[in-house]
């Protein structure tokens, strides 16, 4: 089977882009908006609606495969590509990319994905968002051509074993939306609330008291309305604020995390992005130092790296350095989904945990394809996406995994998997 045509269209992504530089410089929220001038290139406002390009591949039998080009919310920082401005890339997709792909056989994924991911145009690689969406579409196309699931394509081409049950999901919640957190507790989501703690005084407290109170409140709410046997892991994304609060003093951060861990008991605590360093090398050094400090004080807090861990090469560097308990493999940042696949498999081989994550600024299609890849590669957990409604993302990803597992098992003559929540810890 071959690709007959490439048809791109601009649409909406699942959330917004936010100029983190302006927020860190002191911009104050007015509801959801941030009045004031943006600081990062391409931004017209500090917070602005995200855009996507849906790239459709028309196959010669009339089937249509598609993937969605999107970037992350906090674009253009810590080594990431600049803001994705969808309209600027339509001409390239309608001309150069169309000519690259028209007439190409679509029986296998890996080689063609690597070719597209490595393309150079006007002297530079394609924007990560383009590489991300194009390779999604290629994976979908290969599955259609082979009349199988995308998980099976990945399993066959990368030599990995498909999971026998759905992958746990980290529900990404608005910290102010208490009803949403209640809903995730009632649905027994495996990890929560992620949330977003971006400013020290507002979100953490000048003595760290606000974050500790927040963690205590989550635990209390689980105790009040959760099932007696429900023990989700508590995950908090602090966007470098602990490094700011404690002026990079790793020992002081470790002591504070011990206090935060006590507030989260009896739940396991995961903390993401305690610091955002100036370079990848400094980020690795800081994470290695904090892991050592936590071990010395007997803490069981797990730390997750996100910033400066954007590419496949970055993830390999952190894994080789044994610098983090988990990496957030942020799918749009890696460009081609072939890189995300390799990143998960490399992290597992090295014994580093991983979240096959991404961004609320993605789409339903990119979330479904991530779920398929997750089943094939078996990361420790997925990040809920798109958006931050909780329920919708949880539904999209869970149902995609359950449908896929049921189809695979049916093709083997075996009854379908158990209902969601039946094996939740």
VEXFIGU-383695 format. One record per residue: y, z, x of N, C-alpha, C in turn. Coordinates in steps of 0.1 Angstrom, whole numbers, padded with zeros to 4 digits. Each point is the difference from the previous one (the first is absolute). Layout:
% VEXFIGU-383695
    nv    nw    nu   cav   caw   cau    cv    cw    cu
     Y     Z     X     Y     Z     X     Y     Z     X
...
END
This chain:
% VEXFIGU-383695
    nv    nw    nu   cav   caw   cau    cv    cw    cu
 -0012  0000  0008  0012  0000 -0008  0012  0000  0009
  0011 -0006 -0005  0012 -0002  0008  0013  0005 -0008
  0010  0003  0008  0013  0003 -0006  0007 -0013 -0004
  0004 -0001 -0012  0007 -0012 -0005  0015  0001  0002
  0005  0012 -0003  0015  0002  0000  0004  0014  0002
  0012  0002  0005  0006  0014  0002  0012  0001 -0009
  0000  0009 -0009  0011  0002 -0010  0006  0014  0001
  0012  0001  0005  0006  0014  0001  0010  0002 -0011
  0001  0013 -0004  0011  0003 -0010  0005  0014  0003
  0013  0002 -0001  0006  0013  0002 -0002  0009 -0012
 -0004  0012  0002 -0001  0010 -0011  0004  0014  0004
 -0004  0009 -0008  0004  0014  0003 -0011  0007  0008
  0004  0009  0009 -0010  0009  0005  0000  0013 -0008
 -0008  0010  0004 -0003  0011 -0008  0011  0011  0001
  0010 -0001  0009  0009  0011  0002  0013 -0005  0005
  0005  0006  0011  0013 -0002  0005 -0001  0000  0016
  0010 -0006  0006  0003  0002  0014  0011  0011  0002
 -0002  0008  0010  0010  0010  0003  0004  0000  0014
  0013  0001  0003  0006  0000  0013 -0001  0014  0006
 -0011  0002  0007 -0002  0014  0006  0011  0004  0009
  0005 -0009  0008  0011  0003  0009  0012  0006 -0007
  0003 -0006 -0012  0012  0005 -0007 -0004  0014 -0006
 -0012  0002 -0005 -0004  0013 -0005  0001  0010  0010
 -0006 -0003  0012  0000  0010  0011  0014  0003  0005
  0009 -0010 -0002  0014  0002  0004  0008  0009 -0009
 -0006  0004 -0011  0007  0009 -0009  0003 -0005 -0014
 -0004 -0013 -0004  0002 -0005 -0013 -0006  0010 -0010
  0008  0002 -0011 -0005  0009 -0010 -0004 -0007 -0013
 -0011  0005 -0006 -0005 -0007 -0012  0008  0003 -0012
  0002 -0010 -0008  0006  0001 -0013 -0010 -0005 -0010
 -0009  0010 -0005 -0011 -0004 -0008 -0010 -0007  0010
 -0004 -0013 -0004 -0009 -0007  0009  0008 -0008  0010
  0013 -0003 -0003  0008 -0008  0009  0006  0008  0011
  0004 -0007  0011  0007  0006  0011  0013 -0008  0002
  0011  0005 -0006  0013 -0007  0002  0003  0000  0015
  0008 -0010  0004  0004 -0001  0014 -0005 -0013  0007
  0004 -0001  0012 -0003 -0013  0007 -0013  0001  0007
 -0009 -0010 -0001 -0012  0000  0008  0003 -0002  0015
 -0010  0004  0008  0002 -0001  0015 -0010 -0011  0006
 -0011 -0003 -0007 -0010 -0008  0006  0002 -0015 -0004
 -0003 -0009  0008  0002 -0015 -0002 -0008 -0004 -0013
  0007 -0009 -0008 -0005 -0006 -0012  0002  0008 -0012
  0003  0013  0001  0002  0008 -0012  0014 -0002 -0006
  0000 -0002 -0013  0013 -0001 -0007  0004  0014 -0007
 -0011  0008 -0002  0002  0014 -0005 -0010  0008  0008
  0003  0014  0000 -0009  0009  0007 -0014  0000 -0007
  0000 -0001 -0013 -0013 -0002 -0008  0001 -0012 -0008
 -0009 -0009  0001  0001 -0013 -0007 -0014 -0004 -0004
 -0002 -0007 -0012 -0013 -0004 -0005 -0007 -0009  0010
 -0013  0003  0002 -0008 -0008  0009 -0004 -0013 -0007
 -0003 -0010  0009 -0004 -0013 -0005 -0013 -0004  0006
 -0007 -0009 -0006 -0013 -0005  0005  0000 -0015 -0002
 -0009 -0007  0008 -0003 -0014 -0002 -0015  0000 -0003
 -0004 -0005 -0012 -0014 -0002 -0003 -0004 -0014  0004
 -0009 -0001  0010 -0005 -0012  0005 -0013 -0004 -0006
  0000 -0011 -0008 -0012 -0005 -0007 -0006 -0011  0008
 -0013  0000  0002 -0007 -0010  0006 -0009 -0007 -0011
  0004 -0013 -0003 -0008 -0007 -0009 -0011 -0007  0007
 -0012  0004 -0005 -0013 -0006  0007 -0004 -0013 -0007
 -0008 -0008  0007 -0003 -0013 -0006 -0009  0000 -0012
 -0005  0012 -0004 -0008  0000 -0012  0009  0006 -0012
  0013  0002  0003  0009  0005 -0010  0002  0015  0000
 -0008  0007  0007  0002  0015  0001  0013  0003  0008
  0006  0012 -0003  0012  0004  0007 -0002  0013  0006
  0002  0001  0013  0000  0012  0007  0015  0004  0004
  0003  0013  0000  0014  0004  0004  0000  0013  0007
  0011  0001  0007  0003  0013  0007  0015  0002  0000
  0005  0012  0001  0014  0003 -0001  0006  0005  0013
  0011 -0007  0004  0008  0003  0012  0010  0011 -0003
 -0002  0012  0006  0009  0011 -0003  0002  0008  0013
  0011  0008  0001  0001  0009  0011  0000  0014 -0005
  0003  0010  0009 -0001  0014 -0003  0014  0005 -0005
  0001  0012 -0005  0012  0005 -0005  0010  0002  0011
 -0005  0007  0011  0009  0003  0011 -0002 -0011  0011
  0005 -0011 -0004 -0001 -0012  0009  0010  0000  0012
 -0004 -0006  0010  0009 -0002  0012  0002  0012  0009
 -0009  0010 -0001  0001  0012  0008 -0013  0002  0008
  0001  0007  0011 -0012  0004  0008 -0008 -0012  0004
  0006 -0011  0004 -0008 -0012  0004 -0004 -0010 -0011
  0004  0003 -0012 -0003 -0009 -0011  0009 -0013  0000
 -0005 -0010 -0007  0008 -0012 -0002  0012  0004 -0009
  0011 -0008  0000  0011  0003 -0008 -0003 -0003 -0015
  0010  0004 -0008 -0002 -0002 -0015 -0005 -0014 -0003
 -0010  0000 -0009 -0005 -0013 -0005  0009 -0005 -0011
  0006 -0012  0002  0009 -0006 -0010 -0007 -0012 -0004
 -0007  0001 -0012 -0010 -0010 -0004  0006 -0014 -0001
  0012 -0002 -0006  0005 -0013 -0001  0001 -0008  0013
  0002  0007  0011  0002 -0007  0013 -0013 -0006  0005
 -0011  0003 -0006 -0013 -0005  0005 -0006 -0010 -0008
  0006 -0004 -0012 -0007 -0009 -0009 -0001 -0014  0007
  0011 -0004  0006 -0001 -0014  0007 -0011 -0001  0009
 -0002  0010  0009 -0011  0000  0009 -0014 -0001 -0007
 -0002  0007 -0010 -0012  0000 -0007 -0003 -0013 -0007
  0011 -0006 -0005 -0002 -0013 -0007 -0001 -0012  0009
  0003  0002  0012 -0001 -0011  0010 -0010  0003  0011
  0004  0007  0010 -0009  0002  0011 -0014  0007 -0004
  0001  0011 -0007 -0013  0006 -0004 -0008 -0009 -0009
  0006 -0007 -0008 -0007 -0009 -0009 -0008 -0010  0008
  0006 -0006  0010 -0006 -0010  0008 -0011  0006  0009
  0002  0012  0005 -0011  0007  0008 -0013  0002 -0008
  0002  0003 -0013 -0012  0004 -0008 -0006 -0011 -0009
  0008 -0010 -0004 -0006 -0010 -0009 -0011 -0007  0006
 -0011 -0001 -0007 -0012 -0006  0004 -0009  0008  0009
  0003  0013  0003 -0008  0008  0008 -0012  0005 -0007
 -0012  0000  0006 -0011  0007 -0007  0001  0015 -0001
 -0005  0005 -0011  0003  0014 -0003 -0014  0008 -0001
 -0010 -0004  0008 -0013  0007 -0002  0000  0013  0008
  0008  0001  0011  0000  0013  0007  0015  0005  0002
  0001  0013  0001  0013  0007  0000  0006  0002  0014
 -0008  0006  0009  0005  0007  0012  0008 -0010  0009
 -0006 -0011  0003  0006 -0010  0010  0014 -0005 -0006
  0000 -0004 -0012  0012 -0005 -0006  0011  0010 -0002
 -0004  0012 -0003  0009  0011 -0001  0007  0003  0013
 -0008  0000  0011  0005  0003  0013  0009 -0011  0005
 -0003 -0012 -0004  0009 -0012  0003  0014  0002 -0007
 -0001  0003 -0013  0013  0002 -0007  0008  0012  0005
 -0007  0011  0003  0006  0012  0005  0007 -0003  0013
 -0005 -0009  0008  0005 -0002  0014  0011 -0012  0000
  0002 -0006 -0011  0010 -0011 -0001  0013  0004  0006
  0006 -0010  0007  0014  0002  0006  0009 -0011 -0007
  0011  0004 -0005  0010 -0009 -0006  0014  0003  0005
  0006 -0010  0005  0014  0002  0006 -0001  0010  0011
 -0011  0000  0008 -0001  0008  0012 -0004  0014 -0003
 -0003  0004 -0012 -0005  0014 -0002 -0010  0000 -0011
 -0008  0011  0000 -0010  0002 -0010  0006  0001 -0014
 -0008 -0003 -0010  0004  0001 -0013  0003  0015 -0004
  0009  0002 -0009  0003  0013 -0005 -0014  0007 -0005
 -0001  0012  0003 -0013  0007 -0004 -0003 -0002 -0015
  0011  0000 -0009 -0003 -0002 -0014 -0006 -0013 -0003
  0004 -0011  0007 -0006 -0013 -0002 -0015  0000  0004
 -0002  0006  0012 -0014  0000  0005 -0009  0009 -0009
  0006  0010 -0006 -0007  0009 -0009 -0005 -0008 -0013
  0010 -0006 -0006 -0003 -0007 -0013 -0009 -0012  0002
  0003 -0008  0011 -0008 -0012  0002 -0015  0004  0003
 -0003  0010  0007 -0014  0003  0003 -0007  0007 -0012
  0008  0007 -0008 -0006  0004 -0013 -0005 -0012 -0008
  0009 -0010 -0001 -0004 -0012 -0007 -0012 -0007  0005
 -0001  0000  0014 -0012 -0006  0006 -0013  0008 -0003
  0001  0013  0001 -0012  0008 -0003 -0004 -0002 -0015
  0010  0000 -0009 -0004 -0003 -0014 -0006 -0014 -0001
  0005 -0010  0006 -0005 -0013 -0001 -0014 -0001  0005
 -0003  0006  0012 -0014  0000  0005 -0010  0006 -0010
  0005  0011 -0006 -0009  0007 -0010 -0003 -0009 -0012
  0011 -0007 -0004 -0002 -0010 -0011 -0010 -0011  0004
  0003 -0005  0012 -0009 -0012  0004 -0014  0004  0002
 -0003  0013  0004 -0013  0004  0002 -0006  0008 -0012
  0008  0000 -0011 -0005  0007 -0012 -0005  0014  0003
  0008  0008  0007 -0003  0014  0002  0012  0008  0001
 -0001  0013  0002  0012  0009  0000  0006 -0001  0014
  0013  0004  0001  0007  0000  0013 -0006  0010  0009
 -0005  0011 -0005 -0007  0010  0008 -0012 -0006  0007
 -0008 -0008 -0007 -0011 -0007  0006  0004 -0009  0011
  0011 -0007 -0002  0004 -0009  0011  0003  0008  0012
  0008  0011 -0001  0003  0008  0011 -0013  0006  0007
 -0009  0005 -0008 -0012  0005  0005 -0008 -0010  0008
 -0001 -0012 -0005 -0008 -0010  0007  0007 -0004  0013
  0013 -0002  0000  0006 -0006  0012  0004  0010  0010
  0000  0013 -0003  0004  0011  0009 -0012  0009  0003
 -0011 -0002 -0006 -0012  0008  0003  0001  0014 -0005
  0007  0003 -0010  0001  0014 -0005 -0007  0002 -0014
 -0003  0012 -0003 -0008  0004 -0011  0009  0004 -0012
 -0002 -0006 -0011  0008  0003 -0012 -0004  0014 -0005
  0011  0007 -0004 -0002  0014 -0005 -0009  0000 -0013
 -0007  0011 -0002 -0008  0001 -0012  0008  0007 -0012
  0012  0005  0003  0008  0006 -0010  0015 -0003  0003
  0009  0002 -0010  0014 -0003  0003  0006  0009  0010
  0010 -0005  0007  0006  0007  0011  0010  0010 -0006
  0001  0012  0006  0010  0010 -0005  0015 -0006  0000
  0008  0005 -0009  0014 -0005  0000  0010  0011  0001
  0010 -0002  0009  0011  0009  0001  0011 -0005 -0010
  0003  0009 -0010  0010 -0004 -0010  0014  0003  0005
  0008 -0011  0001  0013  0001  0005  0010  0004 -0011
  0004  0012  0000  0008  0006 -0012  0015  0002  0004
  0009 -0002 -0010  0013  0005  0002  0000  0015  0000
  0006  0006  0010 -0001  0015  0001  0007  0007 -0012
  0010 -0007 -0006  0008  0006 -0011 -0007 -0002 -0013
 -0010 -0009 -0001 -0007 -0003 -0013 -0012  0009 -0002
  0003  0012 -0006 -0011  0010 -0001 -0010 -0004 -0010
  0003 -0008 -0010 -0010 -0005 -0010 -0009 -0010  0007
  0005 -0008  0009 -0008 -0009  0007 -0011  0007  0008
  0005  0010  0007 -0010  0008  0008 -0010  0007 -0009
  0004  0005 -0011 -0009  0005 -0010 -0011 -0010 -0004
  0005 -0012 -0002 -0010 -0011 -0004 -0010 -0003  0011
  0005  0000  0012 -0010 -0002  0011 -0010  0011  0002
  0005  0012 -0003 -0009  0012  0001 -0011 -0002 -0011
  0005 -0003 -0012 -0010 -0001 -0011 -0009 -0012  0002
  0004 -0010  0007 -0009 -0011  0003 -0009  0002  0013
  0002  0012  0006 -0008  0004  0011  0001 -0010  0012
  0012 -0004  0003  0002 -0009  0011 -0004  0008  0013
 -0005 -0008  0010 -0006  0007  0011  0011  0006  0010
  0011 -0007  0001  0011  0005  0009  0013 -0001 -0008
  0009  0009  0002  0014  0000 -0005  0009  0009  0007
  0013  0000 -0001  0008 -0010 -0008  0007 -0010  0008
 -0002  0000  0013  0007 -0009  0010  0015  0003 -0001
  0006 -0003 -0011  0015  0003 -0002  0008 -0007  0011
  0012  0005  0001  0009 -0007  0010  0011  0011  0004
 -0001  0004  0012  0009  0011  0006  0008 -0006  0011
  0012 -0006 -0003  0007 -0008  0010  0012  0006  0006
  0005  0011 -0006  0012  0007  0005 -0002  0015  0002
  0003  0005  0011 -0003  0014  0004  0006  0009 -0010
  0013  0001 -0002  0006  0010 -0008 -0005 -0001 -0015
  0000 -0013 -0005 -0004 -0002 -0014 -0015  0003 -0003
 -0009 -0005  0009 -0014  0000 -0003 -0008  0010  0007
  0004  0004  0012 -0008  0010  0008  0006  0014  0000
  0013  0000  0000  0007  0013  0001  0003  0003  0014
  0012  0006  0003  0004  0003  0013 -0009  0009  0008
 -0008  0008 -0007 -0010  0008  0006 -0014 -0004 -0004
 -0002 -0012 -0006 -0013 -0005 -0004 -0004  0006 -0013
  0008  0007 -0007 -0004  0008 -0011 -0003 -0009 -0012
  0007 -0011 -0002 -0002 -0008 -0012 -0013 -0007  0000
 -0005 -0005  0012 -0013 -0007  0000 -0011  0010 -0002
  0001  0012  0005 -0010  0010 -0002 -0001  0004 -0015
  0012  0002 -0006  0000  0003 -0014 -0006 -0012 -0008
  0003 -0012  0004 -0006 -0011 -0007 -0015 -0001  0001
 -0005  0002  0012 -0015  0001  0001 -0006  0011 -0008
  0006  0012  0000 -0005  0011 -0008  0000 -0004 -0015
  0010 -0007 -0004  0001 -0003 -0014 -0011 -0010 -0004
 -0003 -0010  0009 -0011 -0009 -0003 -0013  0007 -0002
 -0003  0010  0010 -0012  0007 -0001 -0001  0009 -0013
  0011  0006 -0003  0000  0008 -0013 -0002 -0009 -0012
  0005 -0012  0000 -0002 -0009 -0012 -0014 -0004  0000
 -0007 -0003  0011 -0014 -0004  0000 -0008  0012 -0006
  0004  0012  0004 -0008  0012 -0005  0002  0002 -0015
  0012 -0004 -0005  0003  0002 -0014 -0006 -0010 -0009
  0000 -0012  0004 -0005 -0011 -0010 -0012 -0008  0005
 -0004  0002  0013 -0011 -0008  0005 -0013  0006 -0003
 -0011 -0008  0001 -0013  0005 -0002 -0004  0010  0010
 -0008  0010 -0003 -0003  0011  0010 -0005 -0005  0013
 -0008 -0011  0000 -0006 -0006  0012  0008 -0011  0007
  0012 -0002 -0005  0009 -0010  0005  0007  0004  0013
 -0003 -0006  0011  0006  0004  0013  0006 -0013  0007
  0011 -0005 -0005  0005 -0012  0007  0006  0004  0014
  0001 -0010  0009  0008  0003  0012  0015 -0002 -0003
  0008  0008  0006  0014  0000 -0002  0006 -0008  0012
  0007 -0011 -0004  0006 -0009  0010  0015  0000 -0002
  0007  0002  0011  0015  0000 -0001  0005 -0010  0011
  0009 -0009 -0004  0006 -0010  0009  0014  0005  0003
  0003  0004  0012  0013  0006  0003  0010 -0008  0008
 -0004 -0013  0003  0010 -0010  0005  0008  0005  0012
 -0007  0007  0009  0007  0004  0012  0009  0012 -0001
  0001  0006 -0012  0009  0011 -0002 -0003  0013  0008
 -0013  0002  0003 -0004  0012  0007  0005 -0001  0015
 -0001 -0012  0005  0005 -0002  0014  0015  0002  0000
  0007 -0004 -0010  0015  0002 -0001  0003  0015 -0001
 -0007  0007 -0009  0002  0014 -0003 -0002  0009  0013
 -0010 -0003  0007 -0004  0008  0011  0004 -0006  0014
  0008 -0011 -0001  0005 -0006  0012 -0011 -0005  0010
 -0011 -0005 -0006 -0011 -0005  0008 -0008  0011  0006
  0002  0012 -0002 -0008  0011  0006 -0014  0001 -0007
 -0010 -0006  0007 -0013 -0001 -0005 -0007  0013 -0003
  0002  0010  0008 -0006  0013 -0002  0006  0007 -0013
  0013 -0002 -0002  0007  0005 -0012 -0005 -0007 -0012
 -0002 -0013  0001 -0005 -0007 -0011 -0014  0004 -0004
 -0009  0003  0010 -0013  0004 -0002  0000  0014 -0007
  0009  0009  0004  0000  0013 -0007  0004 -0002 -0014
  0010 -0009 -0003  0004 -0002 -0014 -0011 -0006 -0008
 -0007 -0010  0006 -0011 -0006 -0007 -0011  0011 -0004
 -0002  0010  0009 -0009  0011 -0003  0005  0007 -0013
  0013  0002 -0001  0005  0006 -0013 -0002 -0009 -0012
  0002 -0013  0002 -0002 -0009 -0011 -0014 -0001 -0004
 -0009  0001  0010 -0014  0000 -0003 -0004  0012 -0008
  0005  0011  0003 -0003  0012 -0008  0005 -0001 -0014
  0011 -0007 -0002  0005 -0002 -0014 -0008 -0009 -0007
 -0007 -0009  0007 -0009 -0010 -0007 -0014  0005 -0003
 -0004  0011  0005 -0013  0005 -0002 -0003  0001 -0015
 -0013 -0003 -0004 -0012 -0003  0008 -0002 -0014  0003
  0011 -0008 -0001 -0002 -0015  0001  0003 -0004  0015
 -0007 -0011  0004  0002 -0005  0013  0014 -0007  0000
  0008  0002  0011  0013 -0006  0001  0001 -0011  0010
  0006 -0011 -0005  0002 -0012  0008  0015 -0002  0000
  0006 -0002  0012  0015 -0002  0002  0002 -0013  0007
  0008 -0009 -0006  0003 -0013  0005  0014 -0001  0007
  0000 -0006  0011  0013 -0003  0007  0009  0012  0002
 -0006  0010  0007  0008  0012  0003  0012 -0003  0009
 -0001 -0012  0007  0011 -0004  0009  0001 -0015  0000
  0012 -0005  0001  0001 -0015  0003  0007 -0001  0013
 -0007 -0003  0011  0005 -0001  0013  0007 -0013  0002
  0006 -0001  0012  0008 -0012  0003 -0009 -0012  0004
 -0012  0002  0005 -0009 -0011  0004 -0014  0004 -0003
 -0009 -0010  0000 -0014  0003 -0002 -0005  0010  0010
  0003 -0002  0012 -0005  0009  0011  0004  0014 -0003
  0012  0002 -0004  0005  0014 -0003 -0007  0005 -0012
 -0002 -0008 -0010 -0007  0004 -0012 -0015  0005  0003
 -0006 -0008  0008 -0014  0004  0004  0000  0013  0008
  0010  0002  0009  0001  0012  0007  0002  0012 -0009
  0009 -0002 -0009  0003  0011 -0010 -0012  0004 -0008
 -0007 -0010 -0005 -0012  0003 -0008 -0011  0006  0008
 -0002 -0004  0012 -0010  0007  0008  0004  0014  0003
  0013  0002  0002  0004  0014  0003 -0002  0009 -0012
  0003 -0005 -0012 -0001  0008 -0012 -0015  0003 -0003
 -0008 -0010  0002 -0014  0003 -0002 -0005  0011  0009
  0004  0000  0012 -0004  0010  0010  0005  0014 -0004
  0013  0000 -0005  0006  0013 -0004 -0007  0006 -0012
 -0004 -0009 -0010 -0007  0004 -0012 -0014  0006  0004
 -0006 -0007  0009 -0014  0005  0004  0001  0014  0007
  0010  0001  0008  0002  0013  0007  0002  0012 -0010
  0007 -0003 -0011  0002  0011 -0009 -0011  0001 -0011
 -0010 -0008  0001 -0011  0000 -0009  0003 -0006 -0014
  0010 -0008 -0001  0004 -0006 -0012 -0009 -0012 -0004
 -0003 -0002 -0013 -0008 -0011 -0004  0009 -0011 -0007
  0013  0001  0001  0009 -0011 -0005 -0004 -0013  0007
  0000 -0011 -0008 -0002 -0013  0005  0013 -0008  0000
  0003 -0007  0011  0012 -0008  0000 -0003 -0015  0000
  0009 -0007 -0007 -0001 -0014 -0003  0011 -0007  0006
 -0002 -0011  0007  0010 -0008  0006  0003 -0012 -0009
  0013 -0004 -0001  0004 -0012 -0008  0010 -0007  0009
  0012  0005  0002  0010 -0008  0008 -0005 -0002  0014
  0003 -0011  0005 -0004 -0005  0014 -0015 -0003  0000
 -0007  0000 -0011 -0014 -0003 -0001 -0001 -0011 -0010
  0006 -0011  0003  0002 -0011 -0010 -0010 -0012  0002
 -0003 -0003  0012 -0008 -0012  0003 -0015  0004  0004
 -0008 -0010  0000 -0014  0003  0005  0000  0006  0014
  0009 -0006  0009  0001  0005  0013  0005  0015  0000
  0010  0003 -0008  0004  0014 -0001 -0011  0010 -0004
 -0008 -0004 -0010 -0010  0008 -0005 -0011  0002  0011
 -0003 -0010  0007 -0009  0001  0011  0005  0010  0011
  0013 -0001  0002  0006  0009  0010 -0001  0015 -0004
  0003  0003 -0013 -0001  0014 -0004 -0014  0004  0000
 -0009 -0008 -0004 -0015  0004  0000 -0005  0002  0014
  0004 -0009  0009 -0005  0002  0014  0006  0012  0006
  0012  0004 -0004  0006  0012  0005 -0004  0013 -0007
 -0008 -0001 -0010 -0004  0011 -0008  0012  0008 -0005
  0010 -0007 -0005  0013  0006 -0003  0002  0005 -0014
 -0009 -0004 -0009  0002  0004 -0014 -0013  0002 -0007
  0000  0009 -0010 -0012  0002 -0008 -0003 -0012 -0009
  0011 -0006 -0005 -0001 -0012 -0009  0012 -0009  0004
 -0003 -0013 -0002  0011 -0010  0000  0002 -0005 -0014
  0012 -0002 -0004  0003 -0007 -0013  0000 -0015  0004
 -0010 -0007 -0004  0000 -0015  0003  0007 -0006 -0011
  0013 -0002  0003  0010 -0005 -0011 -0001 -0015 -0001
 -0008 -0005 -0009 -0004 -0013  0000  0011 -0011  0001
  0012  0001 -0006  0010 -0010  0002  0005 -0001  0014
  0000  0012  0007  0005  0000  0014 -0009 -0007  0010
 -0013 -0002 -0004 -0009 -0006  0010  0000 -0015 -0002
  0007 -0005 -0009  0000 -0015 -0002 -0013 -0004 -0007
 -0007 -0009  0006 -0013 -0004 -0006 -0009  0011 -0003
 -0007 -0001 -0012 -0009  0010 -0004 -0012  0000  0009
 -0003 -0010  0008 -0010  0000  0010  0003  0011  0010
  0013  0003  0003  0003  0011  0009 -0003  0013 -0006
  0003  0002 -0013 -0003  0012 -0006 -0015  0003  0000
 -0008 -0010 -0002 -0015  0001  0000 -0004  0005  0014
  0005 -0007  0010 -0004  0004  0014  0005  0014  0003
  0012  0004 -0005  0005  0013  0003 -0008  0011 -0005
 -0005 -0001 -0013 -0009  0010 -0006 -0013  0001  0008
 -0006 -0012  0003 -0012  0001  0008  0001  0006  0014
  0012 -0003  0006  0002  0005  0014  0002  0015 -0001
  0008  0005 -0010  0002  0014 -0001 -0013  0008 -0003
 -0008 -0006 -0008 -0013  0007 -0003 -0009  0000  0012
  0000 -0011  0008 -0008  0000  0012  0005  0010  0010
  0013  0003  0001  0006  0009  0009  0000  0015 -0005
 -0004  0002 -0013 -0001  0013 -0005  0014  0005 -0005
  0010 -0009 -0002  0013  0004 -0006 -0001 -0003 -0015
  0004  0010 -0008  0001 -0002 -0014  0010 -0011 -0003
 -0001 -0005 -0012  0010 -0010 -0004  0002  0000 -0015
  0012 -0003 -0004  0004 -0003 -0014  0003 -0015  0000
 -0007 -0007 -0009  0004 -0014 -0002  0011  0000 -0010
  0012  0000  0005  0011  0003 -0009  0008 -0012 -0003
  0013  0001  0002  0009 -0011 -0004  0013  0006 -0005
  0005 -0005 -0011  0013  0004 -0005  0001 -0001 -0015
  0008  0008 -0006  0003 -0001 -0015  0007 -0013 -0003
  0005 -0006  0011  0007 -0013 -0002 -0009 -0012  0000
 -0012  0002 -0003 -0010 -0011  0000 -0002 -0005 -0015
 -0011 -0007 -0002 -0002 -0006 -0014 -0015  0004 -0004
 -0002 -0003 -0013 -0014  0002 -0005 -0010 -0008  0008
  0003 -0012  0004 -0010 -0009  0007 -0002  0006  0014
  0010  0004  0007 -0002  0005  0014 -0008  0013 -0001
  0002  0008 -0011 -0007  0013 -0002 -0015 -0003 -0002
 -0003 -0010 -0008 -0014 -0003 -0003 -0007 -0005  0012
  0007 -0009  0008 -0006 -0005  0012 -0002  0011  0010
  0009  0009  0001 -0002  0012  0009 -0012  0008 -0004
 -0002  0002 -0013 -0011  0007 -0005 -0013 -0007  0003
  0000 -0013  0000 -0012 -0007  0003 -0003  0002  0015
  0010 -0001  0009 -0002  0002  0014 -0004  0014  0003
  0005  0010 -0008 -0004  0013  0002 -0015  0002 -0003
 -0005 -0006 -0010 -0014  0001 -0003 -0009 -0005  0012
  0005 -0011  0006 -0008 -0006  0010  0001  0008  0013
  0012  0005  0004  0002  0007  0013 -0001  0015 -0001
  0001  0006 -0011 -0002  0014 -0002  0009  0009  0008
  0014 -0001 -0002  0009  0010  0005 -0002  0013 -0006
  0006  0011  0005 -0002  0013 -0006  0006  0001 -0014
  0012 -0007 -0002  0006  0000 -0013  0010 -0012 -0001
  0003 -0003 -0012  0011 -0010 -0003  0012  0007 -0005
  0012 -0007  0002  0012  0005 -0006  0003 -0007 -0013
  0004  0007 -0010  0002 -0006 -0013  0012 -0010  0001
 -0002 -0011 -0006  0011 -0011 -0001 -0004 -0010 -0010
  0009 -0007 -0006  0014 -0001  0003  0008  0011 -0008
  0013  0001  0003  0009  0009 -0007 -0003  0014  0002
  0006  0009 -0008 -0001  0014  0001 -0002  0006 -0013
 -0007 -0007 -0009 -0003  0005 -0014 -0012  0009  0000
 -0008 -0002  0011 -0013  0008  0001 -0011 -0006 -0009
  0002  0001 -0013 -0011 -0004 -0009 -0003 -0015  0002
  0010 -0009  0001 -0002 -0014  0000 -0008 -0004  0013
  0005  0005  0012 -0006 -0003  0012 -0015  0006  0001
 -0001  0012 -0005 -0014  0006  0000 -0009 -0009 -0009
  0005 -0005 -0011 -0008 -0008 -0009 -0004 -0013  0007
  0010 -0007  0006 -0002 -0013  0006 -0010  0001  0011
  0001  0010  0009 -0008  0000  0012 -0014  0006 -0004
 -0001  0010 -0008 -0013  0005 -0004 -0008 -0010 -0007
  0006 -0006 -0010 -0007 -0010 -0008 -0005 -0012  0008
  0009 -0004  0010 -0004 -0011  0009 -0012  0003  0008
 -0001  0012  0005 -0012  0005  0008 -0012  0001 -0009
  0002  0006 -0012 -0012  0002 -0009 -0005 -0014 -0005
  0009 -0009 -0004 -0005 -0013 -0004 -0007 -0007  0011
  0005  0001  0013 -0006 -0007  0011 -0014  0006  0003
 -0001  0013  0000 -0013  0006  0002 -0010 -0004 -0010
  0005  0000 -0013 -0009 -0004 -0011 -0005 -0014  0002
  0009 -0009  0004 -0004 -0014  0002 -0010 -0002  0011
  0003  0007  0011 -0009 -0001  0011 -0014  0006 -0003
  0000  0011 -0007 -0013  0006 -0004 -0008 -0008 -0010
  0008 -0006 -0009 -0006 -0009 -0010 -0007 -0012  0007
  0007 -0005  0010 -0006 -0012  0007 -0012  0004  0007
 -0003  0012  0003 -0012  0005  0006 -0010  0005 -0010
  0004 -0001 -0013 -0010  0005 -0010  0000  0015 -0001
  0011  0007  0004  0001  0015 -0001  0010  0003 -0010
 -0002  0012 -0007  0010  0004 -0010  0013  0004  0007
  0011  0000 -0008  0014  0002  0005  0002  0014  0005
  0012  0003  0007  0003  0013  0006  0004  0010 -0011
  0001  0012  0005  0003  0011 -0010  0015 -0001 -0004
  0004  0007 -0010  0013  0000 -0005  0010  0007  0009
  0013 -0004  0000  0009  0006  0009  0002  0015 -0002
  0001  0007  0011  0002  0014 -0001 -0012  0009  0001
 -0012 -0007 -0002 -0013  0007  0000 -0003  0007  0013
  0005 -0006  0011 -0004  0006  0013  0013  0005  0007
  0011  0002 -0007  0012  0005  0006 -0002  0014  0005
  0005  0003  0012 -0002  0014  0005  0009  0010 -0008
END
